[in-house]
């Protein structure tokens, strides 16, 4: 093209796009799955409990992303999802739940691997957490302290402590009880001991001791008793065992003034069938170190187990009213005797049966009349745990008694 003259040449630019073939514009989809967070630190989690976190999987691409596999390298970690595969549409977000459930104390690391349909699809999320033993028990060798003293206490875990040991924090609700601020359970151990030091109190109190580690804690109630009137008993439960009907058995309960001031036992009350107090003269005052005995009796009137309770009231600051459990079982013991009649039995009008305690020579007649002619007798007045000796004498019409028979010894269970 020829241009003449002095004018300026003004270019005209026309944008153009040349397409070849039958297809349109093709846009390439790249890895577009956004994962947040890229790592999870669960921190301290009590053994036996579960910590939970959420990972957001956002599809920022133009095509759907298919999540086909989730794996963790440790059984302490788990990924919770719907049935795989899971399809995440463009622009959508899928929330994946990840859990940490430590089975032992100590630090644990692993990774969560996600497999999708994108190229180079395996993606790893770092996981970490520390298992912390749970404090499961706190006990002391004394449940109460009169005046001042020291109790040895033990704190226990549900699993051994990790390599660095575990610090257990200690506290008391009462200032009269002094505890260390903390005690360390050694590595690979499940318990540790510490001392609880008690100073004298002016009135009865209950100190609650607490041991805690992380989110777990446990308590123990320690009774604080003024150094004054204290009443103690040699037993809190009396079992009379198997006892024959109408055959009373007696057991003793010893009460002792174990404080520094006198104690007055005001009254004793019984409940339950067949239980009685024998020869108690109340009220009675005991000086420090002095004891008295309460005799309790069980005389069952019916077969079967019986239970009751002895309630002892006193002015002791430490104990006040005390309940003693009572139990026993009524049983029917009897001894059945048989013997042979003598050859001249036609002249015999009856027999007399005699009984003595085992080893004794003093016999008592059991049947008041010798009119019975049967050669049998049943003794229903025997007691359990006792041995008896029996003899029989025949009586003729004139009242004359024969010589004693041989001795038969019977041990009642």
Buried (B, 14 or more C-beta within 10 A) or exposed (E): EEEEEEEEEEEEEEEEEEEEEEEEEEEEEEBBBEBEEEEBEBEBBBBBBEBEBEBEBBBBBEEEBBBEEBEBBBEBBBBEBEEEBBEBEEEEEBEBEBBBBBEEBBEBBBBBBBBBBBEEBEBBBEBBBBBBBBBBBBBBEBEBBBBEBBBEBBBBBBBBBBEEBBEBBBBBBBEBBEBEEBBBBEBEBBBBEBBBBBBBBEEBBEBEBBBBBBEBBBEBEBBBBBBBBBBBBEEEEBEBEBBBBEBBBEBEBEBBBBBBBBBBBBEBEBEBBBBBBEEBEBEBBBEBEBEBEBEBBBBBEEEEEBEBBBEBBBBBBBBEEBEBBBBBBBBEBEBEBEBEEEEEEEEBBBBBBBBBEEEEEEBEEBBEEBEBEEBEBEBBBBBBEBBBBBBBBBBBEEEEEBEEBEEBEBEBE
